[in-house]
């Protein structure tokens, strides 16, 4: 029960922060200005672009699966907390967006397209399991731990973020750098454990 409460809180916090980051980034973007539209950027916009990317939402489910199965190491728990966390994130995102728009709060559940709710369940299950697998020793655990940085790096190639080239380039550099550092840490940690004979 506590695991589900933490998953709900984690997802709700991420969804609310992402919605607020999107709102804040809009205040710094003068889309009426050609110069800003084609080459302008701001720190809030970069934060928004990073948080509201598919890899970040996938990473949320992976992190929930990892964090909330640390004691149980149960793949079933991972399969549950992944979608619960993403559903809470979608709900909080929709609720904050609705509140900011001034629309009646009763319509928050309809403010997001239904495919986001479905995607939260469809993708949340395997991503939560991946997070739970990150505790496993050996190659399986290593691959699970590398899923997030590899996924983030690939998305920056296939579907880079941003409304102009400057935002896209900065977003790519930020994500690629973070992904490379995280992957290097994961591999170094795995090699250290292996040399110590614990993996």
N, C-alpha and C positions, 0 to 999 in steps of 0.2 A: 504493500500500500504506500509506504514511504517513497519507494522508487517511482511510483506513478506521480506522486505529488511533486517530486523533484523534477521529473520529466516535464510535467505541465508548466512548472515555474521556469525552467530553463527555456522551453519553447516560447512561452509567453514573453519572457524578457527579450529574447532575440527578435521576435516578430515586432514588438513595440519599438525597440531601438532602431530596427531597420526602417520602419515606417517614418519615425521621427527624423532619421538621417536623410531619407528621401525628401522630406518636407524642408529640412534645413538647407539641403543642396539647392533646391529650387529658388530659395531666397537670394542665392549668390549668383544665379544664372540669369542674365538679361537676354532672354531669347528674342527680344525685339532688335537687339544689336547684332549686326552681321559679324562684327569682329569677335564678339563673345561666342556667337553660335559656331563659328568656324575654328576658333583657336583658343577661346577662353576656358579657364578651369579654376577650381577652388579646392581647398582641402576638404570641406564638407562634401563636395561632389565626388572626390576620390573615395572618401570613406563610404559614401552611398553606393558607388559603383562596386566597391569591394564587397560590402555586406549584402547587396541585393543581386549577387551573381548566383547562378545555379550551384557552383561548387561550394559556396559558403553554406547554402541551405542543406546540401548533401553532407557537408562537413558537420553541420549541427547534429544530424541523425547519427553519424559515425561517432562523434564525440559523446553523445548521449549513451550510445551502446557501450562505448568504452568505459565512461565514467560510472555508469549505473550498474555495471556488471563486474566491477572490480573485486567484490567479495564473493559473489555467486559464480562468476564466470559462466553463466548460463546463456546459451545461444537463444533459448526461448525468451528469456528476459530481454535480450537484445532485440529480438523480433517484435517485442511489444513496445519497448520504450522508443524505438526509432519512429514509428508512425505516430505515437502519442505526442512526442516532442514536436514533430512537424505539424501535426494538426493544431496543437496549441500555438505554434508560431504563426500559422495561417490565420487562426482566429484572432490573435492579438493584433496582427498586421491589419486585418480587416476592421477590427474594432477601433483602432487608433486612427486609421484612414477615415472611417465614418465620422468619428468625433471631430476630427480636424475639418472635415468638409461642412459640418453643421447639419448634416442629414440626420433624420431620426435614428437613434441608436437601435431601434427595433429592426432596422433593415441591414445591420452590419453583416449578417451571415450571407446575404445575397450580394454584398459589394465586391466579393472576389469571384471570379469565374469558377464554375464547379470543377473544372479540370485540376485546379490547384488542390482542392480537397481530396480528389481521387489520387492525384500524384503523391500526396503526403502519405497515403496508405500504401500504394503500389511500390514506391521507391523507399519508403521509410522502413519497411520490413527487412529487405536485404541490406540496406545501409546500417541499420541497427545491429544486424548479425555481424557485419564486417567489423563494427566497433567492438563487439564482444569477442571476435576472433583475434583482435589485437593483443589480447592477453596470452594467446597461445604461444608456445615456444616454437622455434624452428622457422622454416620457410613460410608456413601458413601465417603465422603471427607477423612475420616481417612484411609479407605482401599486404596484409590487412592494414598495418601501420603506414605503409606507403601509398595506400589507395587515395587518401585525401590530397597529399602534395602532387601526386601524378595527375589526378583528376583536375586539380586546379590549373596545373601547367598546360594540360591538353585543352581545357576550355579557353584559355587565353589565346590559343592558336586557332581553334575551330570557331569560337564565338566570343571574340574580344568585346569587352564592355566599353561604354562611352558613346556620347553623342557627337564627338568630333575626334580628329586624329590625336590631338594633344591629350585629351582625357583618356583615350584608348591606350596611348603609349605609356602614360604615367601609370595607369591601372595595370598594364601588363608587367611593367618593371617591378611594381610593388608586389604583385602576386608571384611572379617568377622568382624574385629574390626570397620571399618568405617560404615558398615551396622548396627551393633549393636548400635553404638553411635547415628547414624542418626535415627534409629527406636525409641530409647529411647527418643530422643529429640521430635520426632513427637508425641509420646504417652503422654509425659509430657505436651507438649503444648496443646494437645486436652483436657487433664484432667483439666489444668488450665482454659481453655476457658469454659469448662463445669461447673466448680465450680463458675465461674464468671457469669454464666447464659447467655453466648453469643453464645453457640453452640447448 
